[in-house]
Amino acid sequence: MNVLFLCTGNSCRSQMAEGWARQLAPDWLQVGSAGIVAHGKNPRAIAVMGQAGVDISSQESTQLTAAILDWADYVVTVCGHADEHCPALPPNTRKEHWPLDDPAKATGSEEQILQVFRATRDEVRERVVDLLARLTAQRGRAASA
């Protein structure tokens, strides 16, 4: 199964989700991320993921293409803009939406901004763990049917 995390710019939330999923997913599940456009990776996202032991520095900021959509069996939009502007998905591609706030819009001191990034990182991890548990359960039910 191939899971795609989709965001507006593929710089923060979708990168975090891809990083967590790469670390936590079983071998039968492949993950990737893309953006409606590619904004490049956010250095703060890289930093806070590194603080949690997940290196996302080698992941690419990728613009969504038809080939990427064809690859995906499951699409998770991680922001409202991507959810609203997600192109039509191929038949049998499942989709869900995670309404995550954009940590790149945080203001305040550098430490206050990093706290927002850490909160997003932790929420993304919880959602990825939940998604992986659901996909694993569905796979188990399908195998026993």
Secondary structure, 3 states (H helix, E strand, C coil): CEEEEEECCCCCHHHHHHHHHHHHCCCCCEEEEEECCCCCCCHHHHHHHHHCCCCCCCCCCCECCHHHHHHCCEEEECCHHHHHHCCCCCCCCEEEECCCCCHHHCCCCHHHHHHHHHHHHHHHHHHHHHHHHHHHHHHHHHHHC
